[in-house]
Amino acid sequence: MSETTSSTTAVGTADATTQTGISTSSASAAAFTSTAAPTSATTQASGAAEPWHKDWLQADGSVNNKALERLPDDIKHIAPSLANARNIEDVMRKISTLNLMAGKKGLAPLPADAPADAVKARNELMRQINGVPEKASDYGITRPENVPPEMWNDGYVNGALDIMHKFNAPPEMVKALVAHNMQTTQGQQAQQAEAEKAFFADQNKAAAAMFVKDGLSAEKGFDLAARTARQLGIDPEADPEFKSAKTIYAFAKVAQMIGEPKLVTGEGKNLAGSADPAALAHDVRTNKANPLYAEYYAGNKGVLAKVQGWESEARALKAKAGGAR
């Protein structure tokens, strides 16, 4: 009787764990197939009614659900669950279904006010199910070889790993998210590089159009602009200020003002027609006809640096002249 009671309790209770349900199912099967009955002498001596399961499970495996009316009080609540079972196989299927439902209930979200021990138990269960490592660093996420250091932020990555570890993210999910993030970032950088390339190409086209309008070939205009920039200490290949169409055109115009022969020999450093560096700086700051005037007030770093250089040179010459007196 005790074996039967424990096994049937597992049938009617959906909150039982899967493991318990499986073990009790086996016990139930053993109890149901037992056809042993107490002897007449024993029954008469005890005065007890015959067990309900004696005429519930038939020799051919079918079940007599009328016998469920005699279930003990502590398990009467399972009678509706077994009422439509036709044989012992139906009963086992019901036990399997109820155990599956109990397992699903065990994975249901916890209420917001769940006690700490329940939350802890749930986290331990989820970590076991998802294969979550003991520490976030054990996810094994490091900078891929094809990702340059400047694109990898250890602080951001470690913070993200801590969050995913807190919420029991499985390792496969973490690795997939990191790979997706890197792919997205690389794609965005590639798009940015293409956009910059297109912008500079448009600027070159605009500068070429201005050269042609002045009766100068584009090739010649770019050459003059680049050589003038170098005379002023500006690298035309690396300095972003030189990428503007207006800047390129202005440098070419400077070259035309001082004359190409002087530009080649370096004799044309006097862009305002004077060897006085103070005059050079003053002309750029005050003469609107000076090709560098607009660039100076536009904040062109190269032109600003050149004017400052002339001013420094003028101060040095003045100090030298004062010391010689």
C-alpha positions, 0 to 999 in steps of 0.5 A: 500500500505504501508503494502504491500511495507514493507512486500515485501521488507523483501522477497527480502532482504536476509540481513533482520533478522529472527525476522523481516522476520517473522513479515513482513511475517504475514503482507504480508499474510494479505495484499495479502489476502485483495481483497479490491480495490479502488472504481471507483470514487476514482480511477478516482479522483486520476488518479492512476492505480489499485494496482498490488496486486489486480489481483496478488492474486487470490481468490483460493490462486494462484498468477498471476505473470504477475502483478509483472511487475507493482511492485513499483520501490522500490521493483521491485528487488524482482520480480525475487524471486517471478516469479516462485511462483504458489500460496501464500503458495509458496510465504510464503515458499520463505519468510521462506527460505530468512529469514533463509539465512539472519540468516546464513549470520548474523553468517558468519565470520566478515572481518578482518577490521570489525569496533569495533561496529560490532565486539562487536555486533557479540560477544554479539550475539555469547555469547547469542547463546553459553550461554557464562557466563559473566566471565571466572571464571563463567564456574565453573571449579575446581579441581576434587576430584579424581585429586591430587593437584600436578596434578592441575595447577591453573595458567594454568587452569585459563589462558586456561579459559580466552582464551576460554572465549575470543573466546566465547566457550560454557560451555559444550565445556569447561567442555569437554576439561578440562575432556579430558585434565585430562584424557590424563594427568592421562593416561600419568602418568600411562604409566610413572609409568608402564615404571618405574616399568618395568625398575626397574624389569629389573634392579632386574633381571640383579642384580639377574643374577650377583649374580647367576654368583658369586654363590650367590642366588638372595634372599641372594644377595638382602638381603646383599645389602639392609643391607649394604645400611642401614649400610651406611645410605641409605634406599634401599626402597626409595633411587632411587640410590639403584635401579640400578643393578650395585649399588645393586651388589656393596653393596652385594660385600661390605657385602661379603668383611666385612663378614656377622657377622660383618654386622649384629652386625655393627662391619663392618663399617671399609670397608677398614680394618681400624677404621680410617674414614680418611682411609676409605674415602681415600680408596674409593677415591683411591682404584679401588678395593674398591666396592664403588670406581666406585659408588663414581666417578659415583656420587652415592649420598649415597656413596658421603654422606658416604665419606663426613661423614667419612671426617667430622668424621676424622676432628672432631677426629683430632680437638679433638686430637689437643685439648687434647695435 
